[in-house]
Amino acid sequence: MSAARIRVGVIGAGANTRAKHLPLLRAIPGVEIVAVANRSRDSGERVAQEFGIPRVAADWREIVGSGEIDAVVIGTWPYLHAELSIAALRAGKHVLTEARMARDFAEAQAMLAESRRHPHLVAQIVPAPFSLPFDATVIDWLENGKLGAVREVHATFTHGALANPAAPFSWRQDFALSGKNTLFLGIFYEMVRRWLGRDPESVVADAAVFTPVRRDEHGVAHDVKIPESVTVSGRYADGARLVMHLSGVETSAPRNEIRVNGSEGAVRADFAAGELWFAARGQPEQRVAIEPARRGEWRVEADFVDSIREGKPVRLTDFASGGRYMAFTDAVWESWSRGGTRTTLPE
């Protein structure tokens, strides 16, 4: 692999940026993190000191406009992903943006359209991570007919972080910051679509906000618009069903899994345990031992650099794929907000 120098500017150094992007980019030969812009100058200074970043920018425009930066990593909340990605691409810079892709499908469309105007630039979204160890195995099984005809897909992710009405209001519940992104809906749908390679024709959704007003860490009250529980039923063109349930108010036994039921067998990915299970039709479920060479892992930063240096296509996750999970997110939002009306995914 070429070790061509890549100068990176970081906009928004949140938890995942500090835990993953900054240390893993620094570990790649020839990659230099040359500037950071955070929500405040003080927080930017702290990040710069921790990771040895030589320059703290006054704001994101200084990063995007710099002639000394080749690539931009966007670690902000979703409300800035579209504006920053589009500005960076127009400035001739490669982009790696944190998930979720944007606040809604319209913003995602704008990002995708801009990326297509600059095909020589890398435009990548941080992928849904839970299924990475199992993707290659499950996709092979689906393509080779081990499961037979897909009949049902069940995706479930529940926890109790929102069960307490006194739990503080966070950016994930702030419509201005997160838009239509609901719980981990987009993350789980991205993994389902990665396996199946297609979208349902339509969805029906129901959702609820159980605590309509929450106070933030400063005691300020906020109206909660983003659901704390959502259930989705989708129908594929071949008759297969998609059932998703995500909840922030389940306190007894949190669940974190995707199941695919086929005519010849079923697969269950238990993300909490890090295990993959298979059951042939009529047989008991058995745990699958995946060979190390077939077991995927987090390679976000390395893949981003490889795409820049070698022109490798972005797989996890390109803007087109991100646009499809935002289309699904929009359709779910429209369905539940209209009382469970059957809704088709926007194109």
C-alpha positions as CSV (number, residue, x, y, z in Angstrom):
1,M,0.0,0.0,0.0
2,S,1.2,3.5,-0.8
3,A,2.3,5.6,2.1
4,A,1.3,8.9,0.5
5,R,0.9,11.6,3.1
6,I,-2.7,12.4,4.1
7,R,-3.4,15.4,6.2
8,V,-6.6,15.1,8.2
9,G,-8.7,17.8,9.8
10,V,-11.3,16.7,12.5
11,I,-14.6,18.5,13.1
12,G,-16.2,17.4,16.3
13,A,-14.3,15.2,18.6
14,G,-17.0,13.2,20.3
15,A,-16.7,9.9,22.1
16,N,-16.4,7.7,19.1
17,T,-13.9,10.1,17.4
18,R,-11.7,10.0,20.5
19,A,-12.1,6.3,21.0
20,K,-11.7,5.1,17.4
21,H,-11.0,7.6,14.7
22,L,-8.2,9.6,16.3
23,P,-6.0,6.8,17.7
24,L,-6.5,4.5,14.7
25,L,-5.8,7.2,12.1
26,R,-2.7,8.2,14.0
27,A,-1.5,4.6,13.9
28,I,-1.5,4.5,10.0
29,P,1.9,5.5,8.5
30,G,1.8,8.7,6.6
31,V,-1.5,9.9,8.1
32,E,-1.2,13.2,10.0
33,I,-4.0,14.8,12.1
34,V,-3.1,18.4,11.6
35,A,-6.1,20.3,13.0
36,V,-9.3,19.9,15.1
37,A,-12.4,22.1,15.6
38,N,-14.7,21.2,18.5
39,R,-17.8,22.8,20.0
40,S,-15.6,25.1,22.1
41,R,-12.1,26.3,22.0
42,D,-11.4,24.8,25.4
43,S,-12.6,21.4,24.4
44,G,-10.6,21.6,21.2
45,E,-7.5,22.4,23.2
46,R,-8.0,19.4,25.4
47,V,-8.4,17.1,22.5
48,A,-5.4,18.6,20.7
49,Q,-3.3,18.1,23.8
50,E,-4.4,14.5,24.3
51,F,-3.8,13.4,20.7
52,G,-0.9,15.7,19.8
53,I,-2.8,17.7,17.2
54,P,-0.8,20.8,16.3
55,R,-3.6,23.2,15.5
56,V,-7.0,24.1,17.1
57,A,-9.3,25.8,14.5
58,A,-11.7,28.5,15.5
59,D,-14.6,26.7,13.7
60,W,-15.3,24.1,11.0
61,R,-15.0,26.6,8.2
62,E,-11.3,27.0,9.0
63,I,-10.9,23.2,8.6
64,V,-12.8,23.0,5.3
65,G,-11.1,26.0,3.8
66,S,-7.6,25.0,4.7
67,G,-5.3,24.2,1.8
68,E,-3.2,22.1,4.1
69,I,-5.9,19.5,4.7
70,D,-6.7,16.6,2.4
71,A,-9.4,14.8,4.3
72,V,-12.1,15.8,6.8
73,V,-13.4,13.6,9.6
74,I,-16.8,14.7,10.8
75,G,-17.6,13.6,14.4
76,T,-20.5,16.0,15.1
77,W,-24.2,15.1,15.8
78,P,-26.3,14.5,12.7
79,Y,-27.5,18.1,12.3
80,L,-24.2,19.1,10.8
81,H,-23.4,16.1,8.7
82,A,-25.0,17.4,5.5
83,E,-23.7,20.9,5.7
84,L,-20.2,19.9,6.5
85,S,-19.9,17.0,4.1
86,I,-21.2,19.1,1.2
87,A,-18.9,22.0,2.1
88,A,-15.8,19.7,2.4
89,L,-16.5,17.9,-0.9
90,R,-16.9,21.3,-2.7
91,A,-13.6,22.3,-1.2
92,G,-11.9,19.2,-2.7
93,K,-11.6,17.1,0.5
94,H,-12.3,13.5,1.2
95,V,-15.0,12.9,3.8
96,L,-15.5,10.4,6.6
97,T,-18.7,11.3,8.5
98,E,-20.0,9.8,11.7
99,A,-23.4,7.9,11.6
100,R,-26.2,8.5,11.3
101,M,-25.8,9.9,7.8
102,A,-28.1,13.0,8.2
103,R,-31.2,14.2,10.0
104,D,-33.6,13.0,7.2
105,F,-33.7,11.7,3.7
106,A,-33.7,15.1,2.0
107,E,-30.3,15.9,3.6
108,A,-29.0,12.5,2.7
109,Q,-30.1,13.0,-1.0
110,A,-28.2,16.3,-1.0
111,M,-25.1,14.6,0.3
112,L,-25.3,11.8,-2.2
113,A,-25.8,14.3,-5.1
114,E,-22.8,16.3,-4.1
115,S,-20.6,13.2,-3.7
116,R,-21.5,12.2,-7.3
117,R,-20.3,15.6,-8.5
118,H,-16.9,14.7,-7.1
119,P,-16.3,11.0,-8.0
120,H,-12.5,11.4,-7.4
121,L,-13.2,12.1,-3.7
122,V,-13.9,9.5,-1.1
123,A,-17.3,9.9,0.7
124,Q,-17.7,7.5,3.5
125,I,-20.0,7.0,6.5
126,V,-19.1,5.2,9.7
127,P,-20.9,1.8,9.3
128,A,-23.2,0.0,11.7
129,P,-20.7,-2.1,13.6
130,F,-22.5,-4.9,15.5
131,S,-22.7,-7.3,12.5
132,L,-19.2,-6.9,11.2
133,P,-17.9,-10.2,12.6
134,F,-20.8,-12.1,10.9
135,D,-21.5,-10.3,7.7
136,A,-19.4,-12.4,5.3
137,T,-20.8,-15.7,6.7
138,V,-24.5,-14.6,6.7
139,I,-24.3,-13.0,3.2
140,D,-22.8,-16.2,1.8
141,W,-25.5,-18.3,3.4
142,L,-28.2,-16.1,1.9
143,E,-26.6,-16.0,-1.6
144,N,-25.9,-19.8,-1.6
145,G,-29.4,-20.8,-0.5
146,K,-28.4,-22.3,2.9
147,L,-31.5,-20.6,4.5
148,G,-33.7,-21.2,1.5
149,A,-36.3,-18.5,0.7
150,V,-36.3,-15.7,3.2
151,R,-39.6,-15.6,5.0
152,E,-39.0,-13.3,8.0
153,V,-36.3,-10.9,9.3
154,H,-36.5,-9.9,12.9
155,A,-34.3,-7.1,14.3
156,T,-34.6,-6.3,18.0
157,F,-32.7,-3.8,20.2
158,T,-34.0,-2.9,23.6
159,H,-32.5,-1.3,26.7
160,G,-33.7,0.7,29.7
161,A,-31.9,4.0,29.4
162,L,-35.2,5.9,28.9
163,A,-37.3,4.0,31.4
164,N,-36.7,6.5,34.1
165,P,-38.6,9.8,33.5
166,A,-35.9,11.6,35.3
167,A,-33.2,10.5,32.9
168,P,-31.7,13.6,31.3
169,F,-32.6,14.9,27.8
170,S,-29.8,14.0,25.4
171,W,-28.9,14.9,21.8
172,R,-30.4,11.6,20.6
173,Q,-33.8,12.9,21.7
174,D,-33.3,16.4,20.3
175,F,-35.1,16.7,17.0
176,A,-33.1,19.7,16.0
177,L,-29.9,17.7,16.4
178,S,-30.9,14.2,15.4
179,G,-33.9,14.8,13.1
180,K,-35.9,11.6,12.3
181,N,-33.3,9.2,13.6
182,T,-35.1,7.1,16.2
183,L,-33.2,5.1,18.7
184,F,-30.9,2.7,16.8
185,L,-33.4,2.2,13.9
186,G,-31.0,3.2,11.2
187,I,-28.1,1.2,12.5
188,F,-30.1,-2.0,12.6
189,Y,-31.8,-1.4,9.3
190,E,-28.3,-0.8,7.7
191,M,-27.2,-4.2,8.9
192,V,-30.4,-5.9,7.7
193,R,-30.0,-4.3,4.3
194,R,-26.3,-5.2,4.2
195,W,-27.4,-8.9,4.5
196,L,-30.4,-8.8,2.2
197,G,-29.3,-6.2,-0.3
198,R,-32.8,-4.8,-0.8
199,D,-35.5,-2.6,0.7
200,P,-39.0,-3.5,1.6
201,E,-41.7,-2.0,-0.6
202,S,-43.5,-0.5,2.3
203,V,-43.6,-0.2,6.1
204,V,-46.2,0.2,8.8
205,A,-45.0,1.7,12.1
206,D,-46.2,2.5,15.5
207,A,-44.2,4.4,18.1
208,A,-44.5,6.2,21.5
209,V,-43.0,8.9,23.6
210,F,-43.7,8.0,27.2
211,T,-42.0,11.0,28.8
212,P,-43.0,14.0,26.7
213,V,-40.8,16.5,28.7
214,R,-37.3,15.9,30.0
215,R,-34.7,18.2,31.5
216,D,-31.2,18.4,30.3
217,E,-28.0,18.4,32.4
218,H,-28.5,22.1,33.1
219,G,-32.1,21.6,34.3
220,V,-33.7,23.1,31.2
221,A,-37.0,21.4,30.1
222,H,-37.3,20.1,26.5
223,D,-40.2,18.6,24.6
224,V,-39.4,15.1,23.5
225,K,-40.5,14.4,19.8
226,I,-38.3,11.4,19.0
227,P,-40.0,8.1,20.0
228,E,-38.7,6.1,23.0
229,S,-40.2,2.9,21.5
230,V,-40.9,1.9,17.9
231,T,-42.2,-1.2,16.1
232,V,-42.0,-1.6,12.3
233,S,-43.5,-4.1,10.0
234,G,-42.2,-4.2,6.4
235,R,-43.1,-6.2,3.3
236,Y,-40.7,-7.2,0.6
237,A,-41.7,-7.7,-3.0
238,D,-41.3,-11.5,-2.7
239,G,-43.6,-11.6,0.3
240,A,-40.9,-11.8,3.0
241,R,-41.6,-9.8,6.2
242,L,-39.4,-7.4,8.2
243,V,-40.2,-6.9,11.8
244,M,-38.2,-4.5,13.9
245,H,-38.7,-3.5,17.5
246,L,-36.5,-0.9,19.3
247,S,-37.1,0.3,22.8
248,G,-35.4,2.5,25.4
249,V,-37.8,1.5,28.2
250,E,-37.2,-2.3,28.6
251,T,-35.6,-2.8,32.0
252,S,-36.0,-6.5,32.5
253,A,-33.9,-8.3,29.8
254,P,-32.3,-6.1,27.1
255,R,-32.1,-7.7,23.7
256,N,-29.7,-7.1,20.8
257,E,-30.1,-9.4,17.8
258,I,-31.1,-10.0,14.2
259,R,-32.8,-13.2,13.1
260,V,-33.5,-14.4,9.6
261,N,-36.0,-17.2,9.1
262,G,-35.9,-19.1,5.8
263,S,-37.6,-22.1,4.3
264,E,-34.6,-24.3,4.9
265,G,-33.0,-22.8,8.0
266,A,-32.6,-19.9,10.3
267,V,-29.7,-17.7,11.5
268,R,-29.5,-15.7,14.7
269,A,-26.9,-13.1,15.4
270,D,-26.7,-12.3,19.1
271,F,-24.7,-9.1,19.2
272,A,-24.7,-8.8,23.0
273,A,-22.9,-12.2,23.3
274,G,-21.0,-11.8,20.1
275,E,-22.3,-15.1,18.8
276,L,-23.8,-16.5,15.6
277,W,-26.3,-19.4,15.7
278,F,-27.8,-21.5,12.9
279,A,-30.7,-24.0,12.8
280,A,-31.5,-26.2,9.9
281,R,-35.2,-26.7,9.4
282,G,-36.5,-29.0,12.1
283,Q,-33.1,-29.2,13.9
284,P,-31.9,-27.6,17.1
285,E,-30.0,-24.3,17.0
286,Q,-26.2,-24.6,17.0
287,R,-23.5,-22.1,17.6
288,V,-21.4,-21.3,14.5
289,A,-17.6,-21.2,14.8
290,I,-16.4,-18.6,12.3
291,E,-12.9,-19.0,10.9
292,P,-10.7,-16.0,11.9
293,A,-10.1,-15.2,8.2
294,R,-13.9,-14.9,7.7
295,R,-14.6,-12.9,10.8
296,G,-14.9,-9.2,10.0
297,E,-13.7,-6.5,12.2
298,W,-13.6,-2.7,12.6
299,R,-11.6,-1.3,9.7
300,V,-13.2,2.1,9.2
301,E,-10.2,4.3,9.4
302,A,-7.9,1.9,7.4
303,D,-10.6,1.5,4.7
304,F,-10.9,5.3,4.5
305,V,-7.2,5.7,3.9
306,D,-7.1,2.8,1.5
307,S,-9.8,4.3,-0.6
308,I,-8.0,7.6,-0.7
309,R,-4.6,6.1,-1.6
310,E,-5.6,3.3,-3.8
311,G,-9.0,4.3,-5.2
312,K,-10.7,1.3,-3.6
313,P,-14.5,1.7,-3.7
314,V,-16.2,2.4,-0.3
315,R,-18.1,-0.5,1.0
316,L,-18.8,0.3,4.6
317,T,-20.6,2.6,4.2
318,D,-21.0,4.6,1.0
319,F,-23.4,7.6,0.6
320,A,-25.8,5.6,-1.6
321,S,-26.2,2.9,1.1
322,G,-26.6,5.6,3.7
323,G,-29.3,7.2,1.6
324,R,-31.3,4.0,1.7
325,Y,-31.3,3.7,5.4
326,M,-32.3,7.3,5.7
327,A,-35.1,6.6,3.2
328,F,-36.3,3.8,5.5
329,T,-36.0,6.1,8.6
330,D,-38.1,8.7,6.8
331,A,-40.8,6.1,5.8
332,V,-41.0,4.8,9.4
333,W,-41.3,8.3,10.8
334,E,-44.1,9.2,8.3
335,S,-46.0,6.0,9.0
336,W,-46.1,6.3,12.8
337,S,-46.7,10.0,12.8
338,R,-49.7,9.4,10.5
339,G,-51.2,6.8,12.8
340,G,-49.7,3.7,11.3
341,T,-50.4,4.4,7.6
342,R,-48.7,2.1,5.2
343,T,-45.9,4.1,3.6
344,T,-43.6,3.4,0.7
345,L,-39.9,4.2,0.9
346,P,-38.9,7.3,-1.0
347,E,-36.6,6.9,-4.0
